[in-house]
Amino acid sequence: MNRNRTIVERIMDLTEPILEDMGFELVDLDYLMERGRWVLRLYIDTEKGVTLDDCARVSRELGDVMDVHDVIAHKYVLEISSPGLDRPLRKEKDFIRVIGKKIKVRMVAPVQGRRNFTGYLIDCQQGNLLMESNGEKVALPRSEVDKANLVYEFEA
């Protein structure tokens, strides 16, 4: 697993600047074994969203770059995708962008006896997320967030 982490870090270091030059943000990255084959899945986004043509263009560009730098020594499948409606939240700017919206957060260690919180993000500052969850305000240290996602709410 430690070796996979090193590969993920190298891939991020290599792909983030290229994606930024192309006008995209690297939202998330998965490098895992699925159905007997290695899959490298990059989730990209822009303020206007991502089209299928965008994914194909990024795939061609990054596929060539990955081959030249030989980051992954074995066969793998490269997939480029939009993060979807339940976009993962990782960076501070991700949280700032969704202030006032409903999010779901899983903590590494319990806070007030709980690890899972769903509610509205009130603020993100000084390394903390301030949420309203179950009618209570709770401060969650961002450094202790295991996973966080936007909860898309459909309007009736």
PyMOL commands that set and color helices and strands:
alter all, ss='L'
color gray80, all
select helices_A, chain A and resi 2-22+52-69+92-97+142-144
alter helices_A, ss='H'
color red, helices_A
select strands_A, chain A and resi 25-34+37-45+77-81+102-111+114-125+128-133+136-141+145-150
alter strands_A, ss='S'
color yellow, strands_A
deselect
rebuild
show_as cartoon
